[in-house]
Amino acid sequence: MKKSRLKGRLWVLCDSQGQLLEDIDTDQIYHNAYLYITDVAQMGQYALGSLKGWKDFSRKASAGDIIVAGRNFGAGSSRQQAVDCFISLGISMIMAPSFGAIYFRNAVNSGFPVLRSAEIESLVRNKELESGDIVKVDFRQGQAINITKKISFTLESMSDVQYQIYLAGGLFRYGRKLR
Amino acid sequence: MGQTIIEKIIQSHTQEEVRPGKIVWLDLDIRSARDFGGPNVVRNYEREYGDKPVADSRKTFFTFDLCAPACSLKYADNQQLCRLFARRQNIKVFDVDQGIGSHVMIEEGLAKARTTVVGTDSHFNILGAVGSFGQGMGDVDIAFAFRTGRTWFEVPETVKIILKGKFSFPTTAKDVTLFILKNLGTSKAALKAIEFYGEALRQFSLAERITLCSMVTEMAGIIGFIPEFKAQTKAEIEKVSGVEFNPFQADEDAYYTETIGIDIDGLQPQVAAPFSPTNVRPVSDLKGVRIDSGFIGSCTNGRVEDFALASRILAGRKIKPGIMLKIAPATRLVYQQMLEKGLIKELFQSGAIIDSPGCGGCAEGHIGLTGEGEIQISSANRNFAGKQGKGQTYLASPAVVAASCVLGHIASPEDL
């Protein structure tokens, strides 16, 4: 049974001035040069490989880590690899104020938690969410606690469809239950 | 309460009540995959469904357009993987000779008004140009759609954009599109359907409608429609597609979350500077920026009208020595039209390089890539850092690209 609560270490995708990076597109997440790869296990090494300041992400990240990004994360192409590369690294979820439409669907369909929170921008600006912080998230209730900084904040709770697909472990398994 | 265009299309493809924000199960008329994503669709499909048949092989297609014909061994393998699956499943392949899948869908009459069409291409919302709900999706979604013929979808809100005023040459539909992007950014229409209105749009040809609808992706929108059109455009779309063009119109009491007016009167040509399609400035602000190369093509500006315009500007002129101008027709039909109109010869004589039909350098598949330090001006739709290579890409109309390649720096056709 999948859990609706997760705890993990944060990676806040900021530039060198500490500004949250917005409109990170799928080529910066997973460059088109590697789209020929069809094995998810091979994709992790290229995660954020074209994002300035984050090219070594795949070597720094550990299984269970959580990514925090700026608005419109995953803009651009329809490539599933831009989700799968994080699954490949064992990243547990991504939080952002908003996501590219196709990116969000792809994550939902892969059973990978993506959560929206309008509070992220001000939390990062006020240094209340920083890389290395440990955060506990209940994404059914839409609640999160930054354990390191002892601050709680809210997320949009998952829609029923998103939650059911997540619980099933992806769209294919969810689809089996429908038939 | 009346319905917007997207609400009507979704309503005609689901048994459920349709309202913005609600997730419904949507019937998909056409499901397709290309050489990007396609091999992953096949692997997902066979892992999950084995050799079970697709829901309807007559509604399922492959289109190879990104690396066509394959110029790397990996793509040759991937395309063949899809071909073999297609043979087993009796699925039609629009192969490496046919061009950009979304355009092929229009030309083949598959993406007709009021239909739902999906593919592994984020610019499938181009199909809004012919009143179809096209949507790009990932390989999980598409494999599921191959097998079931449907998917879940959240009914988007709709915003209304009203363009005020008129524009004239050297300003084109691409400049209007870039100017709308400048106004909307990636937030005002994010995750929404757009209906574009205004007298200038009523005059748009199919090619111009495609240009505007294609860049709804860069506006972070779901789909864009241009409800108003003249009789000549209806006739043109019906001739190209071979099917009736009878798109839904919004009800008078349809609900829009926002109505945004944009004044385009007397607009001058626009250019999107690196590294965002929304980083748009008048061409006069960027005049003189040295370029190394130009690209005309892509799903945004790869129709015969785009090349005719470029050819008109290049007529009797030569591309500046040392500058490369790369050209990729969107489809085989466009290539044929270029041959018939003598455009291939004219463009060749001006010094351009002509590629086979397809996507060109939007990704690492064909011509239009940049080396470190290279500055490219392109009629495509994206200029994100690193996307086409380590160089910098400026986005502009085919007219501005052509003029810039003659002068060796960013310029308006009026500067010639």
Interface residues (C-beta under 8 A of the other chain):
Chain A: E22 D23 D25 D27 Q28 H31 N32 A33 L35 Y36 T38 S50 K52 R71 N72 A75 G76 S77 S78 R79 Q80 Q81 V83 S98 G100 A101 I102 R105 N106 N109 S110 S159 D160 V161 G170 L171 F172 G175
Chain B: I23 F36 G37 P39 N40 R43 N44 E48 S72 K74 Y75 D77 N78 T120 D121 S122 Q135 G136 M137 G138 D139 V140 D141 A143 F144 R147 T148 W152 E154 T186 S187 A190 L191 T217 A220 I222 S276 A363 E364 G365 R382 F384 A385 G386 K387
